[in-house]
Amino acid sequence: MTTDATVTPLIEARGLHAYYGESHVLHGVDVTLMPGETLSLLGRNGMGKTTTLKSILGFVPPRRGDVYIKGVSTAKRRPWQLMRQGIGYVPEGRGIFPGISVREHLIMAARPNERGETPWTMERVLDTFPRLGQRINHDGALLSGGEQQMLSIGRALTTNPDLMILDEATEGLAPLIRDEIWNIIRTIKATGISTIIVDKNIDNLLEVAEKHLLLVKGEVKYSGDSQGLRNNPGLLETHLGVA
Amino acid sequence: MSDDIVLATQGLTRRFGGLVAVNEVDFDVKAHEIHAILGPNGAGKSTLINLLSGEIPPSEGQVLYRQKAIQGKSARQIARLGIGRSHQKTNIFPRLSCLQNCELAARIHMGGVLGSWRSRHTAQQVSERAQEVLETCQLNHRAHTTASDMSYGEQRQLQIAMVLATAPSLMLLDEPMAGMGREETAQVTELLASLTDRYTLVLIEHDMDSVFRLANRITVMVDGCVLESGPTEQIRTSDKVRDVYLGRHDEGVTA
């Protein structure tokens, strides 16, 4: 896939090697994401998708390799400093605080983007997720799984990000709620926010994301567009079990 | 009550302050069936399972197991009656081997860890039980593998094996396929299907392919109440259920 050399990538990761203790998890992973693009990370459980995200975001700093966010090296910088460069993170497991309310979650995270703009206000988040409005004073612990997921996405949006990272955004959700989350992801994409998504629904990923990275045992087995994947059903069958 | 009903609830209700999480639920489970509980997130499914397993007491209503009231008993007492449960999140000891995890579950069930260490006879029973459930769950080739080194799907299978090690006759399974890819889901689905000769299963699951493959009957909950309960085919084609839970299209392919 070609990229415009005059435009700075939102994310550029080169040759990432990440470890948990002595366990070598990522083996030279490259990731490039241009402004406005949507990228999916594909692979079976345990292949390095979440670790790739955590390496980019500094939660699992790579022992080798370089990460640049908007052209700036992430070396020696803390995850919260990287987030302030315009990244909204929806972690696997949602990361909702049980003892604070929906309103407090949304107020706590809110900030303008690097240009001082606030396109995603709390009101806009509540318009996008009317269920959160109905639960505005409820603590995180009292929310259902779907409501927690909406709050996690809504909270990330109030940081007015240029890039949303969604790790297993629809896991454990009822079919109708999953549909709702995918519609919201499409809405986010339509507003021009770049997105990196990890999910298990291949059909939706092939439709929503234009770029895909297939990880197998911490190595990139495929990097390219949806058509390339559709043209290579053997790849999906071998590495994802999708016939 | 029909003889083949092993578990039933009558007017089962649980309130958390002003929130009625489970509201006058009546349902029953027949011996050797797989009874699925479906519903949107927040419908009260996990709370219902917690009430059945004794992890929380009901505000009102009865739970009848083999026609005897068990509401108010502790989770440990209910487990000893033969009701085992697994949780949404994987609950295993990551540094123990697969076999050790199952032995621990069997030991605790057979009267406490310290007491059972002392008896050679119990130790042998524990070991045999652990080996047996690993075989049932097709994990015998992983017996000496450290749990943290197993794949996510295998860890979920291990969790089911640990429930089996407590010698239940009825198992309450809360989203056993959560977070699994397509192949892992298929593997656990076949495992559960193989258990019905010996066990009765109550299953909460959002993977509809698995539910429709496995369930004999389905109860659908919404806002703490039973919306509809009946044979799988009835629920699959129910307009009410489609409107609140399934939606009106086929599910996409999952990896």
Interface residues (C-beta under 8 A of the other chain):
Chain A: L42 R44 N45 G46 L142 L143 S144 G145 G146 E147 E168 E171 G172 L173 A174 P175 L176 I177 D179 K200 N201 I202 D203 N204 L236 L240 G241 V242
Chain B: F16 L19 L38 G39 P40 N41 G42 A43 Q88 S151 Y152 G153 E175 A178 G179 M180 G181 R182 E183 E184 H206 M208 V244 Y245 L246 G247 E251 G252 V253 T254 A255
